[in-house]
Amino acid sequence: LNPRQARVVELRFFSGLSMEEIAEVLEISSRTVKRYWTLARAWLYAELSR
Protein backbone atom coordinates (compact mmCIF):
# COMPACT_ATOMS: atom_id res chain seq x y z
CA LEU A 1 0.00 0.00 0.00
CA ASN A 2 1.58 3.26 -1.05
CA PRO A 3 1.09 6.56 0.82
CA ARG A 4 -1.44 7.89 -1.73
CA GLN A 5 -3.58 4.77 -1.43
CA ALA A 6 -3.36 4.97 2.36
CA ARG A 7 -4.51 8.59 2.24
CA VAL A 8 -7.52 7.62 0.11
CA VAL A 9 -8.46 4.97 2.68
CA GLU A 10 -8.04 7.47 5.50
CA LEU A 11 -10.24 10.07 3.81
CA ARG A 12 -12.86 7.56 2.68
CA PHE A 13 -13.11 5.35 5.75
CA PHE A 14 -12.33 7.68 8.64
CA SER A 15 -13.48 11.03 7.23
CA GLY A 16 -16.42 9.67 5.24
CA LEU A 17 -15.62 11.69 2.13
CA SER A 18 -17.05 10.78 -1.27
CA MET A 19 -14.81 9.76 -4.16
CA GLU A 20 -15.32 13.18 -5.72
CA GLU A 21 -14.43 14.98 -2.48
CA ILE A 22 -11.28 12.89 -2.10
CA ALA A 23 -10.32 13.71 -5.68
CA GLU A 24 -10.64 17.41 -4.90
CA VAL A 25 -8.63 17.17 -1.67
CA LEU A 26 -5.81 15.19 -3.28
CA GLU A 27 -6.02 17.05 -6.60
CA ILE A 28 -6.33 13.84 -8.63
CA SER A 29 -9.09 12.47 -10.84
CA SER A 30 -12.02 10.60 -9.33
CA ARG A 31 -11.09 7.67 -11.55
CA THR A 32 -7.66 7.53 -9.89
CA VAL A 33 -9.33 7.68 -6.47
CA LYS A 34 -11.53 4.72 -7.43
CA ARG A 35 -8.50 2.77 -8.63
CA TYR A 36 -6.58 3.50 -5.42
CA TRP A 37 -9.64 2.52 -3.34
CA THR A 38 -9.97 -0.79 -5.20
CA LEU A 39 -6.26 -1.58 -4.81
CA ALA A 40 -6.27 -0.62 -1.14
CA ARG A 41 -9.30 -2.82 -0.42
CA ALA A 42 -7.65 -5.76 -2.19
CA TRP A 43 -4.46 -5.20 -0.19
CA LEU A 44 -6.40 -5.02 3.08
CA TYR A 45 -8.33 -8.20 2.26
CA ALA A 46 -5.09 -10.03 1.49
CA GLU A 47 -3.47 -8.83 4.72
CA LEU A 48 -6.45 -9.83 6.84
CA SER A 49 -6.63 -13.24 5.16
CA ARG A 50 -3.13 -14.21 6.29
Secondary structure in CASP SS format (residue, H / E / C, confidence):
PFRMAT SS
TARGET T0000
AUTHOR 0000-0000-0000
METHOD secondary structure of the structure
MODEL  1
L C 1.00
N C 1.00
P H 1.00
R H 1.00
Q H 1.00
A H 1.00
R H 1.00
V H 1.00
V H 1.00
E H 1.00
L H 1.00
R H 1.00
F H 1.00
F H 1.00
S C 1.00
G C 1.00
L C 1.00
S C 1.00
M H 1.00
E H 1.00
E H 1.00
I H 1.00
A H 1.00
E H 1.00
V H 1.00
L H 1.00
E C 1.00
I C 1.00
S C 1.00
S H 1.00
R H 1.00
T H 1.00
V H 1.00
K H 1.00
R H 1.00
Y H 1.00
W H 1.00
T H 1.00
L H 1.00
A H 1.00
R H 1.00
A H 1.00
W H 1.00
L H 1.00
Y H 1.00
A H 1.00
E H 1.00
L H 1.00
S C 1.00
R C 1.00
END
